[in-house]
Amino acid sequence: MSFLARSEGAVAVAGYAFLRWHASGSTWDFGAVVGEVESLAVAPAVRGYGVGTALLDACRAELRARGVDFWAVDVVESNPAVRLYERAGFRPNYRKMFGRV
């Protein structure tokens, strides 16, 4: 499912979010279905104006309407959006590490 945000009076898209839901698997007990923010982007000119928060709120509302209790997002640790996700209630759960071969 996708969500678009537009700046008031503007034609251009201010941001977007792609949301999906899937079976949670058996490793952790997060219920039968887990939501996942697959992608979220906000135009640089409108960052800091609540667009990302509004998009996450729309995603959360959709998941709640579908009876989903948990959701996730993958984010690179150095991405400034980590603060946005933390304000939305996300917390680290799994760490994937990379190295050169």
Secondary structure in CASP SS format (residue, H / E / C, confidence):
PFRMAT SS
TARGET T0000
AUTHOR 0000-0000-0000
METHOD secondary structure of the structure
MODEL  1
M C 1.00
S E 1.00
F E 1.00
L E 1.00
A E 1.00
R E 1.00
S C 1.00
E C 1.00
G C 1.00
A C 1.00
V C 1.00
A C 1.00
V E 1.00
A E 1.00
G E 1.00
Y E 1.00
A E 1.00
F E 1.00
L E 1.00
R E 1.00
W E 1.00
H E 1.00
A E 1.00
S C 1.00
G C 1.00
S C 1.00
T C 1.00
W C 1.00
D C 1.00
F C 1.00
G C 1.00
A C 1.00
V E 1.00
V E 1.00
G E 1.00
E E 1.00
V E 1.00
E E 1.00
S E 1.00
L E 1.00
A E 1.00
V E 1.00
A C 1.00
P H 1.00
A H 1.00
V H 1.00
R C 1.00
G C 1.00
Y C 1.00
G C 1.00
V H 1.00
G H 1.00
T H 1.00
A H 1.00
L H 1.00
L H 1.00
D H 1.00
A H 1.00
C H 1.00
R H 1.00
A H 1.00
E H 1.00
L H 1.00
R H 1.00
A H 1.00
R C 1.00
G C 1.00
V C 1.00
D C 1.00
F E 1.00
W E 1.00
A E 1.00
V E 1.00
D C 1.00
V C 1.00
V C 1.00
E C 1.00
S C 1.00
N C 1.00
P C 1.00
A C 1.00
V H 1.00
R H 1.00
L H 1.00
Y H 1.00
E H 1.00
R H 1.00
A C 1.00
G C 1.00
F C 1.00
R C 1.00
P C 1.00
N C 1.00
Y C 1.00
R C 1.00
K C 1.00
M C 1.00
F C 1.00
G C 1.00
R C 1.00
V C 1.00
END
